Amino acid sequence: MKILPKILVFMALALPIGAENLPVVTLDEALSSAEENNIPLQEYAVNLNRAIRSADNYLMTYLPQISLKATAGTGVSFPDATSNETRFDGVNLALNAGASFTYTLDGSKITNSETRNLTKEAATLGYEVYADSVALDVISSYWTLATYDIAVENAQASLKDTENNYNDTLEMYNSGMVDELTLSNMELALNNARIALQEAENDKALALSSFKAKTGITEDFQTEPLPETVLLSLPSAEELFAEYGEETSTIRVARNALRSDEVAKKEATLNQYMPTVSASVSYSYNGGLTDKTSYKTADHGLSGSVSLTIPLSSYIPGSAMDEARRSAEDDVTISALSLQDSQNTLLNTIRQNSITIAQQQSSLGMLEQSLQIAEKTYELAKESYEAGLTTSKDLAQARTDLLSAENSLLSARLMHLISSYNLASTLGIDLQELQETYPLTEKETI
């Protein structure tokens, strides 16, 4: 079955009564509001800032300890066996300054920079992954709201059309042209049309309430029109994986975990076998005022030491350090397997998304044809009814079938749009890039 690359039956949004005065909130504005008001996302941002600060903070490891101390004292000497007078001892002021630098070279110092950078990368990926999940939720909810606007419009049009038909039938009934059963059927159709509009408005109200909770938006608003449906011609899942897989957040997270465990293994190996070297240098100064306000001669001191510790017990198989190294090696093996599993899972996800999109596109073509048939059937039923060849029940059923076809196509368009966005998000690209890279041409068939 041949399907056009873009479904040209684009249903323009007609707003409910009074909605024309509401401000329009764009999708970008909704995403920005959600980002500002999402508390878990703010927590991820704090963790990310902390990881960035830690990764760039070398003073935390290498800043020497510097101290300065000043003390003041006085006292009174009372009479004793050697002195018969009481005297004031005066004021003593002592100044002490010291600076020391201690550095220990061990496995953790060697891997410290790599560990901090990997922690920063992990925090960045965590923020990106959660932000993407928030965006997907907001975008799908926003597009759902847009479809409810169209559904309400369709229900309003159906109600208006049914009201006209009912009024015409009522006039014919009063003129004796139709019987009471015909009028009753048309009254039932009118009531059903009112119920359908009420249900569409209720669905929109619930969706709007949920959307406001997700974004922090408090006022009522209009949405932008639902984006046009763009059909896709996708290559195989293996080709998409080869093109985009390594840059996706799924694989980057798994590779970050593997590199982190490899660094931990290197640190555990160094801690087991490498001698620990410690070096320290300190300087001290002491001076002050005596009780006669004279300056006390200052004392200076400079000292240093270097020590080498060889962890002999760590070389013994089964020791705590040996077991820590073996455990770290196991972690690397597990992370490597986890990376492989993530690759397989990503490939399968791409494959499932591609299959879903292909199936939805096939359904879109059939639903488009169904809508065209329903529109034609309704026009024929209306003409037949006006000519007295069919009953009001037949006309009401044709109108119901038309509304059902419109809503089915609308729902399918929404599902296809969300599936396309899901695939683009899985591949780590935006929806526009996916649509521009793999559009279905008019010569292709599904």
Buried (B, 14 or more C-beta within 10 A) or exposed (E): EEBBBBBEEEBEBBBBEEBEEBEEBEBEBBBEBBBEBBEEBEEBBEBBEEBBEBBEEEEEEEEEEEEEEEEEEEEEEEEEEEEEEEEEEEBBBBBBBBBBBEEEBBBBBBBBEBBBBBBBBBBBBBBBBBBBEBBBBBBBBBBBBBBBBBBBBBBBBBBEBBBEBBEBBBEBBEEEEBEEEBBBBBBBBBEBBBEBBEEBBEBBEEBBEBBBEBBEBEEEBBBBEBBEBBBBBBEEBEEBBEEBBEEBBBBBBBBBBBBBBBBBBBBBBBBBBBEBBBBBBBBBBBBBBEEEEEEBEEEEEEEEEEEEEEBEEBEEEEBEBBEBBBEBBEBBEEBBEBBEEBBEEBBEBBBBBBEBBBEBBEBBBBBBBBBEEBBEBBEEBBEBBEEEEBBBBBBBBBBBBBBBBBBBBBBBBBBBBBBBBBBBBBBBBEBEEBBEBBBBEEEEEB
